[in-house]
Amino acid sequence: MSNIKRAIVIGGGIGGLVTALKLHRVGVSVRVFETADNIQALGVGINLLPHAVKVLTELGLADELEKEGILTEELCYFNKFGQKIWHEPRGRKAGYYWPQYSIHRGRLQMLLLKAVKKELGENAVFTGHHLSSFQMFGDVVIAHFENRKTGMRLGTYHADMMIGADGIHSAVRKFYYPDEGLPKFSGRMLWRGITETDRFLTGRSMIMAGFQDQKFVAYPVCPEAEKRGVSLVNWIAELTVSDEMSSRADWNQKIDKQKFASKFASWDFGWLNVPKLIEETDSVYEFPMVDRDPLPQWTFGRVTLLGDAAHPMYPIGSNGASQAILDADAIGESIRNQHSVELALQAYEEIRLDPTAEIIYSNRQNGPERVMQIVEERAPGGFTTIRDIITQQELEDIANSYKQIAGFDRNRLYAKAGVV
């Protein structure tokens, strides 16, 4: 049994909050420090894949997830004309013991925050606390905090270990890699919104249409809307843009949708009217598709990185939040099985560093979404029969390969979990 007693988690996002819950379960006292003055239900939609839902289920959150998310039933790829390329069942419809959820990021974060405060205590989360510096002395990490807006010092805290879960602009990562620079811009810009509209396909479908330079993604995220016979749809419009466009990563840049809407003006597929969906959305947010190169090392003595601080990746394969949750589980299990902080954090890194690097590289090649690019290149004017363009075997191989890379292949997941 580990003798690790105290941990500091930097960042109150999804990865940081799940880490706090997991560490608490293995007997570690945790404090979470978040730069923002308040943790609010911000953002848009995300997906939780079965391996991540397994972790959250083990943390006692299954009922809350079912209340807050949509049970994703299928994933479909289409070309730019709305012709179906590939369809596969997802989650329970695919025979998984654990479901896949489409859920509003903010609602998930608030669900996790509520659980942390309930299990760890109301005072376990410190908001308005930005990490200004830290040191390691012997068997202790000392972290200093300030109010980022005023610069006022807010206190110093000691712990056996510190986990940097503070996102793509991580202060902890920057301490160890000060010359890394800005995130790497893909050349593609994303515009995201949420709006209530008619249900499409099964009502629990996730769709992707287009190809590498122009893509549209949509899926429902709200059980309450579903009960009223409609869908609250999270959507993402994506375009390759000119190099002069900014490469900053900003979730909160609200823009005029006319900046991109004309590019999708003809994308009425009958079963989904893309221009109408964009037009009916009140607020649209822009951010560039960015990532960072995989690191050679996350762990430095009693300090390590987690989630986007460790491995920011393109939002391809619906996988970013799920990988942060897997990190949290791995770090908790490593602490459970090791007697020292250093051994536990090294074990965590050995489990997670290479697999997440492989996902980053796969996502740069469009991951499972490359089937859309293949079809665009082979049949830019559309097709009569998809089998004339790409074989069923080729489609299945691409889909199954990504499940293996991302860690949610059903047989592998079942074997690891001991599920018969």
N, C-alpha and C positions, 0 to 999 in steps of 0.2 A: 504493500500500500504506500502511496506517495506521502511524503512529509511536507509537500508544498501547501502552504496555508493561505497566502494572500496574493492576489493578482490585480493589476491595473489593466483595464481595457481602454484603449484610446479609440473613440468613435462609437456613437450610438445608433449606427445604421443596422441593417439586417444581420450582417456578419458579427458585429460587436455584441448585439443583444443575444443572439443565439449562443455565442461563445460564453457570455455571462451565465446563461441558463445551464449550459453543459458543464462548465467549471463548478458551478454550485452543486450540481448533481454528484460530482466526484469529490466533494468535500472542501473546495477552495472558496475562501471568502473573496468576493469580487466587488470592485468599484468601477463603474463605467463613467468616462469623461467625454462629454460632447461639446464641440465648439459652439454650436447654435444655441441661442438663448432658450429656445423651446423646440422640442421634438414634435413636429406636426405631420399630419397625414398628407404629405406632398408627393409629387411624382405622378406616374401613370401606371400602366399595367406591366406585370411581369408574369413569368411562368415558373412554377415549382415542379421539377421533375420527380419521378417516383423515389429515387435514391435520397433526395433531400426531404421529401415528405416522410420517408421512413424515419429520418433523424428527428423531425419535428413531432412525429407520432410518439416516438420513444420519450420525448420531453413532455408528453401529456397534452399536446395541442391539437389532436385530431378533430375534436368536436368544434373547436374555434375555427379551424381552417374550413371545415364544411359549411359553417355559417357565413364565412366571409368570402369564399372563393367559388368559382365555377369549376365543376368536374369536367376537365377537357376530355372530349370523346374522340376527336379525330384531328389529324394534321393533313392539310391538303396543299399541294403546290399547283399553281396555274401559270400559263404564259400570259403575256400582256393583253391577250384577247379574251382572257377568262376561260380558256380551254384547259381541262384538267390534265396534269402531267402525272401526278402521283398522289395516292391517298393511303393513309395507314391509320388504324385505330390507335388510340393513346390511352394511357392510364389503365383504369379497370376494364375498359373496352378492349384493351390489348391483352388482358389476362394478368395484369400486375396485381399483386397483393395490395400495394400502395397506389393511390390515385395520382394523377397529375392535376394540378390546379392552375387556372388562370385567375389572377387576383390583383387588385389595386395595390401598388407598392406601399402607399401610405397606410392603407388599412392593415396590411401585414405588419408594418413597422409598429403601429399602435397596438396591435394584438400582442406582439413580442414585448413591447414596453410594459404593457399591463401585466404580463406574466412575470417579467423581471421584478417589478415592484411588489407583486404579490408574494413571490418566492424569496426574494433577497431583501425586501424591505423598501419602503418609500425613499430612503436616503441612499440607495445603492447607485443611483444615476445622478451625476452632476452635470447640469446644463450650463452653458455660458462659460465653460472651462476649456480654454485652448492650451494645448501643450506647448510651452515656450522652450523648455530644455529638459534634459534628463542626464543622469549619471549612474554608473554601476560602481558600487564600492563593496568588495567582498561578496557577501551573500545577500545583498539588498540592491534594489533599483530605487532611485530617488527621482521623482517626477515633479516638475515645477509648472504651474499653470497661471494663465493670465486671462483677463477679459480682452478678446481680440479687438473690440471696438474702442475701448478706452486705454488699453495698455496696463490697466491696474493689475497688480499682482494678487493672485487669489489663493495662494497656498502651496504647500509642498507635501507630497504624500509618498510613503514608503511601501514597498511590496517585495515579495520574493521574485516576481516576474512581471513583465509588461508586454502586452500584445498590441501592436499597431494595426488597428482595423479602421483606419481613418481615410480610406478612399484613395482615388487615383492621384490626388495631390498630397499624399501622406507626408506629414511632418516627420514621422519616424523613418520612413523610407529615405527621405531626403537627407536625414542625418547621416545615414550610411552610404548613400549614393548622391553626394551633393552636386555632382557635375552631370547628372542624367539629363537635365533639361525638360522641356515640355513633352507631353504625351505625343505619340506618333500619329499624325493625321492620315487617314485612309484615302482622302480625296472624295469621300462621300459624306453628305450631310443628311441628317435625320430631322424630320418634323413630326411631332407627336401630339395627339389629342385624344379626348374621350368625349363621346356623345351618345345620347340615347337614340335608338333607331329600331327599325324592324329586325326581327330575328332573321338570320341567314343560314342556309344549309340545315344542319341538325339543331341549331340554336346553341350548340356547345362546340362549335368547330373553330379551329385556328387555321387561318388561310394565309398563304403567301403567294403573291402574283408578280410577274415581271421577270427581271433578270438582273445581272450585277449592277448595271448603271441606272436602273430605274425599277424600284420595287415598292410594293404596298403590302402591309401586314395588317391583319385585323383579327380580333377575338373578343368575346364578351368576358366581363370581369365581375358582374354584380348579381348575386342570387336574388336580391329584392326586385330588381328589374325583371328578371326571368319569371318571377311569380306573377308579375303584371302582364306577361305575354310579350314583352319587348326585350331588347338587349342594350345594356350599357357597353358600348364597344370601344375598346382601346385600339387605336390605329397608329401606324407608323408609315409615313411616306419617305422614301429614300431616293436621292439623286446623286450621281457623280457631278461634282462642281469644279469650278476653276480653282487653281492653286492659291489665288489671292484671298480666298475666303478663310476666315479665322480658323485656327486649329485649337482654340481653347475648349475645354470641356466644361460646359455650363448647362445644368438641367433647367435653369430658371430664366432663360432668354425668351421672352414672349415676343412673337413676331406677327407681321401681317401675312396671312395665309396666301395672299395673292402672289407672294414671292415664289411660290412653287405650284400653286393649284392648277395653273393652265396646262402644265405638263401631264396632268391626269384627267383632263377635261373629257376625253373619249373613253375613259375606263368604266363604262356602265356595262356590267356583265349580265344584267338581268337578275341574277340571284344576289348581286351586291352592286349598289350604285356608288362608286367611289367619289365622284365629284359632289354628289349630294351629301355624302357623309362628311366631306371636308367643309362644305358650305354651311352645314348645320352645326358645326363645332364652334363654340364661343371663343375658346382660348387654345392657341396652338403654340407649342414650345419647340425651339430649335436647339440642337446640339450636334457637334461634329462627331463622326464615328472615329474613335481613337482607341489606342491601346498603348502598352509599353512592351519593350523587349523583355523576355523572361530573364530573371536574375539568376546568378550563380549561387546565391546564398540568401536565405531569409533570416536565419537565426544567428544572433551574436550574443553568446553567453546566456543571459537571462532575458533577452529581448528578442521578439520575433515579429513577423508580419503575417497578415491574414486578409483574405478577400481581395478587394480591388487594390489595397495597399501592396499586396504581394504579387498579384497576377491580373491586372486589368486586361480585359479581352473585349473584342468586338461583340456586340449584342447579336450574335448569330448562334442558332441552335438552342435558343431559349435557356441559357445555361449559366449566366453570370451569378445570379443570386444563389442558385443551387450549389455552385462550387464553393461559395463562401460558407454555406451551411455545412458542406462536407468538411471544409477546413476546421470549423468549430468542433465537429464531432471527432475528427482526428486528433486535435490538440487535447481534447478532454480524455480520450482513450489513452493517449500517450502519457498523460499525467497520471492516470489511474494505474498504469503498468510500470512506471519508472519511479525510482526513489529520489532522484535529484532533478532540479529544474533544467540543468544543462542537458542531461540525457533525454528528458521528456521532450524538450523543444527540438533537439536534434532528430529524435525519432519522428516527430511530427513533420519536420522538413523532409526527411527521407521518404515519408509516405506520400506527400502532397506536391513537392516541387516539380518533379519530372512529369507527372500526369497533367498538371495545369499548364506547363510549358507546351505540351503536345496539343492541348486544346487551343492555346493562343495561335500556334502555327496553323492548325487545321482551320480555325476561323478566318485567318488571313487568306485562305484558299476557298472561302465561302462555306466551309463545313458541308452539312447535308444540303444546303441551298444551291449547291453548284449544279444540281439537276436542272434548275431553271436556266442557268447560263448555257448548259450543254444544249438544251432544246432551242434556245434563242439562236445559238450559232448554227445549228443544223436546220432549223426551220423558222427563220425570222418572219416569214409571212403567215405563220400558223400551220396547222396540220389537219388532216382528215382523221387519221388514226395514230395515236401516240406510239403504238408498237412499230410503226414505220420509221419512227424517229429515234427511239431509244428502247432497248429491250427491258422486259420485266426484271431480268436478272441484274442488269446494270443498275436499275433503280433500287432494287433490294440491297445490292452490295454497298451502294453509297449510304443508304439509310442505316444499315446494320453496322457499317464501319464506324460511323459517328457515334452510335450508341456505345460501341466498345471504347472509343477514345474518351468519351465523356463519362463513362462509368455507369450507364443505366441500361446496359444490355440485360434483359430479364434473367437469363440463365446464370450469368455471372453474378448479378445482384442477389439472386436467390441462394446461390452457393455460398456467397460471402455471409449472408444473413442466417444460413442454416434453415432456410424455408424449403420444405419438401413439396 
